[in-house]
Amino acid sequence: MVYNRIDMERVKRKEIDMLNGPVMGRLILFCIPLILSSVLQLLFNAADVVVVGQFAGKQSLAAVGSTGSLINLITNLFIGFSVGANVVIARAIGAGNPEKSSRAVHTSMLLALVSGVAVGLIGFFASKGMLELMNSPESIIDKATLYLEIYFLGSPASLVYNFGASVLRAKGDTRRPLYFLVIAGVLNALLNLFFVIVCNMDVAGVALATIISQLVSAVLVVICLMRETDYCKLKIRSLRFHGEEIKEIVKIGLPAGIYGTLFSISNVIIQAAVNGFGDDVVAGNSTATNIEGFVYVSMNAVYNAAITFTGQNHGAGRYDRIKIILRDCLILVTVIGLIFGMSFWGLGRYLARCYTSDQIVIDYSMVRMSIILPVYFLCGIMDTLMGMLRGMGYSTLPTINSFIGACMFRVIWVFTVFAANHTLEMLYISYPISWVLTGIAHFVMFIVVFKKCRRRDSIERKAVEDGVLESRDQTATSETGAEQDSPVTEAATLEAAEITEAGELNNTAE
């Protein structure tokens, strides 16, 4: 596959070079559009809560707000596959393998469509039963069910957009997903107001507005990929599952999805505990989680940057640069978490009034925010370390870490410590404790994985230099040490060797 010079220059104007130059500046350039995209997406999602809270009452606010953990539980397993797609494409780009990139793009977009249909069916038919298991108050369960049933009809469009955005991020383009979200989000906000205020559709209106905006964003990202001229060009007739690529995507993406699902299970259990305190607490918790979400997605941009930057540099064999990426990502996510977390905590009451005018609900929202927001950067550190591991092709091990250090811990906490001291404060404190435990485990694991990968790469590089190997054939990743990585040319390998030698003299040159 050959691309002309003009096409490649056009591509490079849209992409960030992750393999060369200072890391921090490129991380910031990558993260800013992603932060804006995520914040806008959250703003548009929050519009659902704001509109029903202001114009439909606190029961509708509680109904919509109480569905978040259940939505995440059902969708996170499949969204995890988009992480796998991001890693596979990024590593293929770093290795200079456009054919593999193209196969991964078509495999991932078909997977998005199939996964979306599966999510829609599961969510539509399981909504009410899951809400009943979560001990949802009788006063809100019918509205919550109606909202979920309509919401899940938009799942195919939602996943197509998420996968398409992952494809663009993998090659360093975070700007165009931002543009698409602006268009879709403005439409969502306008439709929210129209359906709720003008049409008096209550929770059904905000759900309908959401799925229409999701469809628009999906159409825009598909058109964008179809108009590409490089290795990420999407051809509808070429959509199919390629054996090697689907295995790699699933190998990385399934543990990532399981991770999200496990966290969602623990959050569902916590949501069930919150539900037991009544409508006011449910509404307050919903308000707080929506506000906290803006801090989380800002930090999550660094997590995505860690995956993509590490993926490309791992594909190119640049391990000393990966150390710099780790350092700069941890600095960046800590700064973002502290600045945003402390600011949103200080403005908590003012922000809560955007969602509701009920003072009791606001008071309950501050209970949660006072515990979570000042130390939210710990969650960002935990996720960033996990992103580094996934970028290197390791996804199962951090999932096991998270299951033990966060999910199991929170569940045990609810049924032991919280059961003995039945207060909201005791319930919420389980979050920061679990972040610290899981973050420490991820850091130790990263050190082990990094040394292992670098040692293997050094052996392969020496074999190439000695003429034992003609090239390095890296394919699918595994967690066992027998895994192989994405194809890397001999030139890339030799370049990586030079960088490694230089890095031994000065690891912080950049």
Residue pairs with C-beta under 8 A, 6 or more apart in sequence:
1 98
1 99
1 102
1 231
3 11
3 98
3 229
3 230
3 231
7 229
7 230
8 230
10 229
11 171
11 228
11 229
11 230
14 172
14 173
14 175
14 176
15 171
15 172
15 173
16 26
16 29
16 30
16 172
16 173
16 174
17 26
17 172
18 26
18 30
18 94
18 172
18 308
18 309
18 312
18 313
19 94
19 312
19 313
19 316
19 318
19 321
21 510
22 510
23 309
23 321
23 324
23 325
23 328
23 510
24 328
24 331
24 332
26 309
27 302
27 305
27 309
27 325
27 328
27 329
27 332
28 332
30 172
30 174
30 301
30 305
30 308
30 309
31 174
31 301
31 302
31 305
31 332
32 174
33 174
33 175
33 177
33 178
34 169
34 174
34 177
34 178
34 301
34 304
34 305
35 297
35 298
35 301
35 336
36 178
37 165
37 174
37 177
37 178
37 181
38 297
38 298
38 300
38 301
39 294
39 297
39 298
40 178
40 181
40 182
40 185
41 181
41 185
41 297
42 290
42 293
42 294
42 297
43 185
44 181
44 184
44 185
44 188
44 189
44 213
45 210
45 290
45 293
46 290
46 293
46 355
47 188
47 189
47 192
47 206
48 64
48 192
48 206
48 207
48 209
48 210
49 61
49 64
49 65
49 286
49 287
49 290
49 355
50 354
50 355
51 192
51 193
51 196
51 197
51 206
52 60
52 61
52 63
52 64
52 196
52 202
52 203
52 206
53 60
53 61
53 283
53 287
53 355
53 356
54 355
54 356
54 357
55 196
55 197
56 196
56 202
56 203
58 279
58 280
58 283
58 356
58 358
58 361
59 139
59 140
59 143
59 279
60 140
60 143
60 202
60 203
61 283
61 286
61 287
61 355
61 356
61 361
62 137
62 140
62 279
62 282
62 283
62 286
63 140
63 141
63 143
63 144
63 147
63 203
64 143
64 144
64 147
64 203
64 206
64 286
65 282
65 283
65 285
65 286
65 287
65 289
65 290
66 131
66 134
66 136
66 140
66 144
66 271
66 275
66 282
66 286
67 131
67 144
67 147
67 148
67 151
68 286
68 289
69 134
69 264
69 267
69 268
69 270
69 271
70 127
70 130
70 131
70 134
70 148
70 268
70 271
71 123
71 148
71 151
72 260
72 263
72 264
72 267
73 130
73 261
73 264
73 265
73 267
73 268
74 119
74 122
74 123
74 126
74 152
75 119
75 123
75 155
75 158
75 159
76 257
76 259
76 260
76 261
76 263
76 264
77 257
77 258
77 260
77 261
78 115
78 116
78 118
78 119
78 159
78 257
79 159
79 162
79 257
79 260
80 253
80 254
80 255
80 256
80 257
80 258
80 259
80 260
80 261
81 108
81 111
81 112
81 115
81 163
81 249
81 250
81 253
81 254
81 256
81 257
82 108
82 112
82 159
82 162
82 163
82 165
82 166
82 253
83 166
83 252
83 253
83 256
83 257
83 307
83 390
83 395
84 108
84 248
84 249
84 250
84 251
84 252
84 253
84 254
84 256
84 395
85 104
85 107
85 108
85 111
85 163
85 166
85 167
85 170
85 249
85 253
86 166
86 167
86 169
86 170
86 304
86 307
86 308
86 311
87 170
87 252
87 307
87 311
87 390
87 391
87 393
87 477
88 100
88 104
88 108
88 245
88 248
88 249
88 252
88 486
89 101
89 104
89 105
89 108
89 166
89 167
89 170
89 171
89 232
90 170
90 171
90 307
90 308
90 311
90 312
90 315
90 391
91 311
91 312
91 314
91 315
91 393
91 474
91 485
91 486
92 98
92 100
92 101
92 104
92 231
92 315
92 486
92 487
93 101
93 170
93 171
93 231
93 312
93 315
94 311
94 312
94 313
94 314
94 315
94 316
94 486
94 488
95 315
95 316
95 474
95 485
95 486
95 487
95 488
95 489
95 492
96 487
96 488
96 489
96 492
97 486
97 487
98 230
98 231
99 231
100 245
100 486
100 487
101 231
101 232
102 231
102 232
102 233
103 242
103 244
103 245
104 242
104 245
104 248
104 249
105 167
105 225
105 231
105 232
105 233
105 234
106 234
106 235
106 238
106 239
106 240
106 242
107 240
107 241
107 242
107 245
107 246
107 249
108 163
108 166
108 167
108 245
108 249
109 160
109 163
109 164
109 167
109 222
109 225
109 234
109 239
110 239
110 240
110 241
111 163
111 241
111 246
111 249
112 156
112 159
112 160
112 162
112 163
112 164
113 156
113 159
113 160
115 159
116 155
116 156
116 157
116 158
116 159
116 160
117 155
117 156
119 152
119 155
119 156
119 159
120 152
120 153
120 154
120 155
120 156
122 152
123 148
123 149
123 151
123 152
123 155
124 148
124 149
124 152
124 153
127 144
127 145
127 148
127 149
127 152
128 141
128 145
131 141
131 144
131 145
131 148
132 141
133 272
134 268
134 271
134 272
134 275
135 272
135 275
135 276
136 144
136 275
137 275
137 278
137 279
137 282
139 279
140 279
140 282
143 202
143 203
144 203
146 203
146 204
146 207
147 203
147 204
147 206
147 207
148 207
150 204
150 207
150 208
150 211
151 207
151 210
151 211
153 211
154 210
154 211
154 212
154 214
154 215
156 218
157 211
157 214
157 215
157 217
157 218
158 214
158 218
160 218
160 221
160 222
161 180
161 214
161 217
161 218
161 221
164 177
164 218
164 221
164 222
164 224
164 225
165 177
165 180
165 221
167 225
167 232
168 174
168 176
168 177
168 221
168 224
168 225
168 232
169 177
169 304
169 308
170 232
170 308
170 311
171 230
171 232
172 308
176 221
176 224
177 221
180 217
180 220
180 221
180 224
181 217
183 216
183 217
183 220
184 213
184 214
184 216
184 217
184 220
185 213
187 209
187 212
187 213
187 216
188 209
188 210
188 212
188 213
191 205
191 208
191 209
191 212
191 213
192 205
192 206
192 209
194 205
194 209
195 201
195 204
195 205
195 206
195 208
195 209
196 202
196 205
196 206
199 205
201 208
222 234
225 232
225 233
225 234
226 233
226 234
226 235
226 236
227 233
228 234
244 475
244 476
247 476
248 475
248 476
248 477
251 395
251 476
251 477
251 478
252 390
252 393
252 395
252 477
253 395
254 395
255 395
255 396
255 398
255 399
256 390
256 395
256 399
258 399
259 386
259 395
259 398
259 399
259 402
259 403
262 399
262 402
262 403
262 406
262 407
263 402
263 406
263 407
265 407
265 411
266 406
266 407
266 410
266 411
269 410
269 411
269 414
270 410
270 414
270 427
270 430
271 285
273 414
273 418
273 427
274 281
274 282
274 285
274 424
274 427
275 282
277 424
280 358
280 360
280 361
280 364
281 364
281 424
283 356
283 358
283 361
283 364
284 360
284 361
284 362
284 363
284 364
284 365
284 367
284 368
285 364
285 365
285 368
286 355
287 352
287 355
287 356
287 361
287 362
287 365
288 348
288 352
288 364
288 365
288 366
288 367
288 368
288 369
288 372
289 368
290 355
291 344
291 348
291 351
291 352
291 365
291 369
292 344
292 368
292 369
292 372
292 373
292 376
294 340
294 344
295 337
295 340
295 341
295 344
295 373
295 376
296 376
296 379
296 380
298 336
298 337
298 340
299 333
299 336
299 337
299 340
299 376
299 377
299 379
299 380
299 383
299 384
300 380
300 383
301 336
302 329
302 332
302 333
302 336
302 380
302 383
302 384
302 387
303 333
303 380
303 383
303 384
303 386
303 387
304 387
305 329
305 387
306 325
306 326
306 329
306 384
306 387
306 388
306 391
307 387
307 388
307 390
307 391
308 391
309 325
309 329
309 391
310 322
310 325
310 387
310 388
310 390
310 391
310 392
311 391
311 392
313 319
313 321
313 322
313 325
314 322
314 391
314 392
314 393
314 453
314 485
315 474
315 485
315 486
315 488
316 488
316 492
316 495
316 496
317 457
317 461
317 472
317 488
317 492
317 493
317 496
317 497
318 496
318 499
318 500
319 450
319 453
319 454
319 457
319 496
319 500
319 503
320 499
320 500
320 502
320 503
320 504
320 507
321 499
321 503
321 510
322 388
322 392
322 450
323 450
323 503
323 507
324 507
324 508
324 510
325 388
326 388
326 446
329 384
329 387
329 388
330 381
330 384
330 385
333 377
333 380
333 381
333 383
333 384
334 377
334 380
334 381
336 377
336 380
337 376
337 377
337 378
337 379
337 380
337 381
338 377
340 376
341 373
341 374
341 375
341 376
341 377
342 373
342 374
344 351
344 369
344 373
345 369
345 370
345 373
345 374
348 365
348 366
348 369
348 370
348 373
349 362
349 366
352 361
352 362
352 365
352 366
353 362
355 365
356 362
364 424
367 424
367 425
367 428
368 424
368 428
371 425
371 428
371 429
371 431
371 432
372 428
372 431
372 432
375 432
375 435
378 432
378 435
378 436
378 439
379 431
379 432
379 435
381 435
381 439
382 435
382 438
382 439
382 442
385 398
385 439
385 442
385 443
385 446
386 398
386 401
386 402
386 442
388 446
389 395
389 397
389 398
389 442
389 445
389 446
389 449
390 398
392 449
392 450
392 453
392 477
393 477
393 478
393 483
393 485
394 445
394 449
394 477
394 479
395 477
395 479
396 479
397 445
397 449
397 479
398 442
398 445
401 438
401 441
401 442
401 445
402 438
404 441
405 434
405 437
405 438
405 441
406 434
406 435
406 437
406 438
409 430
409 433
409 434
409 437
410 430
410 431
410 434
413 430
413 433
414 427
414 430
417 426
417 430
418 426
418 427
418 430
452 481
457 496
458 500
460 469
460 472
460 493
461 493
461 494
461 496
461 497
463 469
464 470
464 471
464 472
464 490
464 493
464 494
465 494
465 497
470 490
471 487
471 488
471 489
471 490
471 493
472 485
472 487
472 488
472 489
472 490
472 493
473 484
473 487
474 484
474 485
474 486
474 487
474 488
475 484
475 485
475 486
475 487
476 483
476 484
477 483
477 484
477 485
488 496
502 509
503 509
